Amino acid sequence: MYTYVICYENIADPTKLVETTVHELLHIFDFCSGCPVPTPGEKLDCSKTACTEVRAYSISGTCLADGFLRKYLISKLGHCTYEECVKAGAIGSLITTPDCKDGAEQYVNKIYENCKVEESKLKGPPTVIPVFPWNPPKPVQEKPLSQ
Ligand SMILES: [Zn+2]
């Protein structure tokens, strides 16, 4: 069984929440579709991890023209194509895994063409229809230990 936990007070808006949820559900789909999941203590297969990251950044919509990550990268770099966005996201995710951080860019570049989802095949980011106003709670400040 797989569990997906998100701390929504760290999510700036509902679109980002939906993109993140789609991203994480895609990983669960890939793992349940035969992508082997390492057991604790076992080393990750970095090529397969890179592949599921490329798929997740593609399918989530975050790298489409009005996606959250692509807009962020454009604001920082002045430009960013769909491919640059997907690769940057996947590399960023791989870098956070101890097994794959060395060579993350090479893993992503090696599998990109086989794992990407063409931008033209995506219909757009998931539609967000808020039922309630987006008002996540403020992060809880940890109290200092009492003396
Ligand atoms: Zn991911």
Residues whose N, C-alpha, C, O or C-beta is under 5 A from the ligand:
A	BS01	ZN	E53 A56 S93
